[in-house]
């Protein structure tokens, strides 16, 4: 199985939001009460290292995407729980 290019995805998501690495590190550390630094983030984006599963879940939450999207397993960005919620809303609106 080919290694997922999580780094490319992380960099793309960060750049889409016009965030510097410094800005992202500060925001992630404050929001999730974690301790990551710019060099860790840089290694992730260069695919030299991968974030732990726990951090991948936090990154997916931060960007509003699924972990599967981060790992390159799907091209669908929206987490499945949001898809299910939207489906329920549509069903409720039809009544």
Backbone as ProteinMPNN parsed JSONL, in Angstrom:
{"seq_chain_A": "XXXXXXXXXXXXXXXXXXXXXXXXXXXXXXXXXXXXXXXXXXXXXXXXXXXXXXXXXXXXXXXXXXXXXXXXXXXXXXXXXXXXXXXXXXXXXXX", "coords_chain_A": {"N_chain_A": [[0.851, -1.188, 0.0], [0.557, 2.18, -0.827], [2.22, 4.91, 0.729], [0.42, 7.351, 2.475], [0.068, 10.768, 1.568], [0.065, 12.749, 3.705], [1.329, 15.079, 4.428], [1.315, 16.805, 2.185], [-1.4, 17.327, 2.031], [-1.858, 18.549, 4.549], [-0.313, 20.875, 4.273], [-1.599, 22.087, 2.097], [-4.165, 22.594, 3.212], [-3.475, 24.38, 5.27], [-2.378, 26.515, 3.807], [-4.592, 27.258, 2.276], [-6.054, 28.615, 4.118], [-4.553, 30.793, 4.571], [-2.599, 30.717, 6.608], [0.335, 31.056, 8.538], [2.997, 28.874, 9.533], [3.725, 29.453, 12.143], [1.441, 30.832, 13.088], [-0.466, 28.789, 12.923], [0.551, 26.843, 14.708], [0.367, 28.203, 17.185], [-2.426, 28.584, 17.328], [-3.413, 25.899, 17.25], [-2.208, 24.842, 19.583], [-3.386, 26.42, 21.568], [-6.152, 26.007, 21.155], [-6.511, 23.204, 21.401], [-5.102, 22.551, 23.606], [-2.496, 21.43, 23.482], [0.949, 20.618, 22.826], [2.678, 21.385, 20.325], [5.258, 22.166, 17.975], [6.772, 24.468, 15.613], [8.758, 23.135, 14.135], [7.954, 20.45, 14.266], [5.528, 20.58, 12.856], [6.515, 21.386, 10.383], [8.049, 19.108, 9.678], [5.966, 17.277, 9.404], [4.59, 18.37, 7.212], [6.502, 18.042, 5.244], [6.539, 15.361, 4.953], [8.332, 13.925, 6.487], [7.836, 12.937, 8.883], [5.013, 11.637, 10.635], [1.976, 12.86, 12.072], [0.697, 11.745, 15.255], [-2.074, 9.465, 15.68], [-3.966, 10.593, 17.413], [-3.317, 13.308, 17.19], [-3.787, 13.65, 14.466], [-6.548, 13.38, 14.385], [-7.273, 15.689, 15.785], [-6.228, 17.63, 14.045], [-7.81, 17.154, 11.766], [-10.308, 17.847, 12.817], [-9.835, 20.559, 13.368], [-9.496, 21.617, 10.773], [-11.913, 20.942, 9.703], [-12.346, 18.632, 8.229], [-12.382, 15.163, 7.233], [-10.559, 12.495, 8.835], [-9.912, 10.543, 7.038], [-9.757, 12.056, 4.694], [-7.509, 13.633, 5.277], [-5.583, 11.617, 5.243], [-5.588, 10.923, 2.633], [-7.336, 9.014, 1.719], [-9.808, 9.46, 0.743], [-11.527, 11.751, -1.399], [-13.421, 13.331, -0.434], [-14.11, 15.976, 1.579], [-15.763, 16.615, 3.746], [-16.53, 15.632, 7.025], [-17.919, 12.441, 7.909], [-19.886, 12.492, 9.909], [-21.046, 14.982, 9.58], [-22.124, 14.736, 7.045], [-24.091, 12.8, 7.565], [-25.679, 14.231, 9.379], [-26.545, 16.355, 7.75], [-28.049, 14.879, 5.949], [-30.113, 13.97, 7.59], [-31.288, 16.443, 8.175], [-32.234, 17.176, 5.635], [-34.15, 15.167, 5.205], [-35.946, 15.779, 7.236], [-36.84, 18.251, 6.345], [-38.392, 17.606, 4.189], [-40.779, 16.76, 5.138]], "CA_chain_A": [[0.0, 0.0, 0.0], [1.326, 3.416, -0.945], [2.139, 5.787, 1.898], [-0.426, 8.536, 2.303], [0.797, 12.025, 1.54], [-0.613, 13.644, 4.651], [2.036, 16.356, 4.437], [0.795, 17.631, 1.092], [-2.754, 17.748, 2.42], [-1.749, 19.511, 5.648], [0.193, 22.145, 3.738], [-2.665, 22.668, 1.281], [-5.202, 23.125, 4.096], [-2.924, 25.553, 5.96], [-2.243, 27.61, 2.843], [-5.942, 27.705, 1.898], [-6.521, 29.523, 5.18], [-3.548, 31.86, 4.693], [-1.96, 30.621, 7.919], [1.745, 30.709, 8.608], [3.215, 27.775, 10.476], [3.697, 30.032, 13.498], [0.049, 31.101, 13.451], [-1.149, 27.513, 13.104], [1.032, 26.217, 15.944], [-0.223, 28.919, 18.316], [-3.86, 28.305, 17.358], [-3.622, 24.502, 17.637], [-1.821, 24.663, 20.98], [-4.392, 27.057, 22.423], [-7.476, 25.399, 20.985], [-6.558, 21.799, 21.828], [-4.257, 22.416, 24.802], [-1.426, 20.505, 23.146], [2.24, 21.28, 22.69], [3.439, 21.085, 19.121], [6.06, 23.319, 17.586], [6.894, 24.718, 14.178], [9.593, 22.118, 13.492], [7.105, 19.258, 14.103], [4.607, 20.86, 11.758], [7.315, 21.378, 9.16], [8.366, 17.709, 9.358], [4.726, 16.656, 8.914], [4.297, 18.882, 5.867], [7.512, 17.503, 4.329], [6.402, 13.907, 5.042], [9.473, 13.329, 7.178], [7.261, 12.365, 10.089], [3.55, 11.713, 10.622], [1.38, 13.122, 13.387], [0.038, 10.596, 15.874], [-3.498, 9.37, 15.353], [-4.681, 11.582, 18.238], [-3.104, 14.632, 16.592], [-4.465, 13.662, 13.167], [-7.965, 13.637, 14.675], [-7.373, 17.118, 16.125], [-6.005, 18.393, 12.81], [-9.013, 17.004, 10.94], [-11.335, 18.669, 13.449], [-9.449, 21.965, 13.175], [-9.737, 22.013, 9.386], [-13.274, 20.591, 9.305], [-12.294, 17.564, 7.239], [-12.297, 13.837, 7.847], [-9.216, 11.919, 8.925], [-9.716, 9.865, 5.754], [-9.308, 13.067, 3.735], [-6.119, 13.95, 5.622], [-4.73, 10.495, 4.86], [-5.674, 10.702, 1.194], [-8.156, 7.839, 1.445], [-11.02, 9.931, 0.076], [-11.457, 13.14, -1.857], [-14.534, 14.012, 0.225], [-13.569, 16.71, 2.722], [-16.699, 16.747, 4.855], [-16.585, 14.454, 7.901], [-19.134, 11.643, 7.723], [-20.936, 12.889, 10.856], [-21.75, 16.124, 9.0], [-22.941, 14.216, 5.951], [-25.257, 12.161, 8.178], [-26.505, 15.292, 9.947], [-27.191, 17.043, 6.628], [-29.051, 13.967, 5.414], [-31.269, 14.039, 8.506], [-31.942, 17.733, 7.988], [-32.975, 17.134, 4.366], [-35.311, 14.304, 5.402], [-36.874, 16.538, 8.067], [-37.378, 19.368, 5.571], [-39.336, 17.075, 3.205], [-42.065, 16.446, 5.792]], "C_chain_A": [[0.887, 1.239, 0.0], [1.126, 4.286, 0.291], [1.306, 7.029, 1.581], [0.439, 9.789, 2.342], [0.084, 13.043, 2.417], [0.028, 15.025, 4.659], [1.519, 17.313, 3.379], [-0.582, 18.181, 1.453], [-2.707, 18.774, 3.537], [-1.287, 20.874, 5.153], [-0.881, 22.852, 2.922], [-3.738, 23.315, 2.164], [-4.723, 24.383, 4.825], [-2.861, 26.753, 5.019], [-3.595, 28.133, 2.368], [-6.487, 28.722, 2.898], [-5.555, 30.674, 5.439], [-2.911, 31.893, 6.077], [-0.471, 30.368, 7.752], [1.865, 29.526, 9.559], [3.148, 28.286, 11.909], [2.266, 30.266, 13.966], [-0.692, 29.802, 13.754], [-0.746, 26.844, 14.413], [0.4, 26.875, 17.167], [-1.701, 28.562, 18.445], [-4.147, 26.869, 17.805], [-3.316, 24.284, 19.116], [-2.848, 25.261, 21.932], [-5.721, 26.328, 22.359], [-7.554, 23.996, 21.583], [-5.697, 21.507, 23.05], [-3.215, 21.317, 24.599], [-0.127, 21.303, 23.052], [2.963, 20.761, 21.47], [4.234, 22.327, 18.774], [6.2, 23.381, 16.07], [7.718, 23.635, 13.488], [8.82, 20.808, 13.317], [6.184, 19.435, 12.904], [5.346, 20.816, 10.423], [7.667, 19.948, 8.735], [7.13, 16.978, 8.842], [4.473, 17.068, 7.476], [5.3, 18.369, 4.834], [7.491, 15.976, 4.292], [7.644, 13.234, 5.613], [9.009, 12.583, 8.419], [5.747, 12.485, 9.961], [3.047, 12.077, 12.009], [0.782, 11.831, 13.946], [-1.427, 10.582, 15.459], [-4.294, 10.414, 16.136], [-4.519, 12.987, 17.658], [-3.771, 14.734, 15.223], [-5.959, 13.942, 13.343], [-8.17, 15.117, 15.002], [-7.176, 17.998, 14.891], [-7.219, 18.323, 11.892], [-10.147, 17.86, 11.498], [-11.063, 20.142, 13.199], [-9.809, 22.442, 11.767], [-11.145, 21.665, 8.902], [-13.312, 19.549, 8.201], [-12.253, 16.231, 7.976], [-10.834, 13.409, 7.94], [-8.912, 11.181, 7.623], [-9.229, 10.844, 4.686], [-7.854, 13.433, 4.004], [-5.171, 12.87, 5.126], [-4.754, 10.203, 3.361], [-6.488, 9.487, 0.807], [-9.461, 8.186, 0.739], [-10.786, 11.361, -0.392], [-12.578, 13.976, -1.244], [-14.011, 14.662, 1.501], [-14.454, 16.661, 3.954], [-16.696, 15.488, 5.714], [-17.931, 13.747, 7.787], [-20.244, 12.04, 8.688], [-21.711, 14.1, 10.33], [-22.62, 15.689, 7.83], [-24.212, 13.58, 6.493], [-26.215, 13.202, 8.73], [-27.253, 16.036, 8.831], [-28.279, 16.183, 6.007], [-30.302, 13.975, 6.276], [-32.016, 15.349, 8.358], [-32.782, 17.746, 6.723], [-34.235, 16.3, 4.506], [-36.387, 15.025, 6.216], [-37.547, 17.663, 7.302], [-38.428, 18.891, 4.565], [-40.701, 16.828, 3.801], [-43.002, 17.611, 5.753]], "O_chain_A": [[1.858, 1.317, 0.753], [0.023, 4.389, 0.828], [1.481, 7.664, 0.541], [1.429, 9.848, 3.072], [-0.427, 14.056, 1.94], [-0.653, 16.027, 4.873], [1.311, 18.495, 3.649], [-0.884, 19.349, 1.208], [-3.432, 19.768, 3.492], [-1.814, 21.904, 5.571], [-1.057, 24.065, 3.036], [-4.169, 24.438, 1.905], [-5.482, 25.341, 4.977], [-3.241, 27.864, 5.386], [-3.733, 29.324, 2.087], [-7.289, 29.586, 2.543], [-5.713, 31.431, 6.396], [-2.708, 32.964, 6.649], [-0.063, 29.559, 6.919], [0.933, 29.22, 10.303], [2.583, 27.63, 12.784], [1.916, 29.94, 15.1], [-1.45, 29.722, 14.72], [-1.597, 26.337, 15.143], [-0.053, 26.186, 18.081], [-2.177, 28.271, 19.542], [-5.022, 26.644, 18.64], [-4.077, 23.619, 19.82], [-3.147, 24.682, 22.976], [-6.342, 26.063, 23.388], [-8.557, 23.642, 22.203], [-5.576, 20.359, 23.476], [-3.07, 20.409, 25.418], [-0.129, 22.527, 23.188], [3.757, 19.824, 21.552], [3.912, 23.422, 19.235], [5.798, 22.466, 15.35], [7.403, 23.254, 12.361], [9.01, 20.119, 12.314], [6.075, 18.555, 12.049], [4.839, 20.263, 9.448], [7.587, 19.62, 7.551], [7.235, 16.148, 7.939], [4.177, 16.231, 6.623], [4.964, 18.274, 3.654], [8.35, 15.365, 3.656], [7.963, 12.101, 5.255], [9.707, 11.709, 8.934], [5.257, 13.357, 9.243], [3.623, 11.654, 13.012], [0.409, 10.934, 13.19], [-1.949, 11.573, 14.949], [-5.195, 11.048, 15.586], [-5.472, 13.766, 17.638], [-4.269, 15.799, 14.859], [-6.56, 14.658, 12.542], [-9.137, 15.726, 14.544], [-7.878, 18.994, 14.715], [-7.611, 19.331, 11.305], [-10.861, 18.52, 10.743], [-11.976, 20.891, 12.852], [-10.357, 23.531, 11.591], [-11.528, 22.056, 7.8], [-14.193, 19.572, 7.342], [-12.106, 16.189, 9.197], [-9.983, 13.909, 7.206], [-7.773, 11.194, 7.156], [-8.382, 10.495, 3.864], [-7.054, 13.532, 3.073], [-4.08, 13.172, 4.642], [-4.023, 9.338, 2.88], [-6.355, 8.978, -0.306], [-10.137, 7.309, 0.202], [-9.951, 12.082, 0.155], [-12.678, 15.176, -1.498], [-13.525, 13.975, 2.399], [-13.957, 16.664, 5.08], [-16.843, 14.385, 5.187], [-18.961, 14.391, 7.591], [-21.421, 11.943, 8.342], [-22.904, 14.233, 10.603], [-23.72, 16.208, 7.64], [-25.294, 13.792, 5.946], [-27.429, 13.075, 8.571], [-28.446, 16.311, 8.955], [-29.315, 16.697, 5.585], [-31.419, 13.987, 5.76], [-33.246, 15.371, 8.409], [-33.902, 18.256, 6.72], [-35.284, 16.677, 3.985], [-37.579, 14.905, 5.933], [-38.699, 17.997, 7.577], [-39.266, 19.681, 4.13], [-41.683, 16.698, 3.071], [-44.122, 17.521, 6.255]]}, "name": "protein", "num_of_chains": 1, "seq": "XXXXXXXXXXXXXXXXXXXXXXXXXXXXXXXXXXXXXXXXXXXXXXXXXXXXXXXXXXXXXXXXXXXXXXXXXXXXXXXXXXXXXXXXXXXXXXX"}
